[in-house]
Amino acid sequence: MNLHLFKCSSKKLRTAITNVQTGNNLPIDQCENGNWEYWKSINVSANNPTRIGAPSSDEILKAIASYGYLISDSEIKLEGRIE
């Protein structure tokens, strides 16, 4: 699944991951006094147990399926094999 990462301009570690390229589904109130700024796109697969910082790819995919996005206050680091 092609996912898009956004960073909150007012909170250094707050990151959002969504399958909507524009990020227009991200809640504005989760980035208080700032806005969501596009960072990069990645491809995440359920068959690829990559960790993206604190949330695992499985956690991310479940949140995307349920809510359309995942918001994390953990540092996002791309680790392992990202397709």
ZINOR-V324275 format. One record per backbone hydrogen bond with DSSP energy under -1.0 kcal/mol. CO is the residue of the C=O (numbers start at 1). NH is the residue of the N-H. If there is no record, write none. Layout:
co: {CO:CO}
nh: {NH:NH}
This chain:
co: {1:3:4:5:5:6:7:14:15:16:17:18:20:23:27:28:31:35:37:40:42:45:48:50:51:55:56:57:58:59:60:61:62:63:63:70:72:77}
nh: {44:42:18:39:40:16:37:8:72:6:70:4:23:26:30:31:34:9:7:5:3:48:50:57:79:52:60:61:62:63:64:65:66:67:68:17:15:53}
